[in-house]
């Protein structure tokens, strides 16, 4: 009889361990879902592991990006193909991109220079982006130097992917 009671208490304790509080707005309720509990615990573990290794991963990506930058000019893509002991053949693709941004305080100056062509040559989002045609004008147009002073070229973070 004692073993049956022990088994029942153990089962009850396991079921209680799967209790989850569900909040929706101000309402709270308790559900019993072992699968959800396991998924949340596992996901939290993964998230904490990822946070721990993220700085090390970032350092390795910076090394890869620096090496890639020495092999290609300006913007473009380079792929490293490596035969690793642990993972087999891995393709590491590094893509460099730039954006030509017009700072807010230079927009009116550029509007004065370009006049009616401003809307054709500048793409407006939250910030002002130079089109490839405007960049071309900045390098060899009649007022290229004036236009170039209105544009700031920013390097975007290198995109690195693995296959």
Buried (B, 14 or more C-beta within 10 A) or exposed (E): EEEEEEEEEEEEEEEEEBEEEEEEEEEEEEEEEEEEBEEEEEEEEEEEEEEEEEEEEEEEBEEBBEEBBEEEEEEEEBEBEEEEEEEEEEEBBBBBEEEBBBEEEBBEBBBEBBEEEBEEBBBEEEEBBBEEEBBBBBEEBEEEEBBBBBBEEEEEEBEBEEE
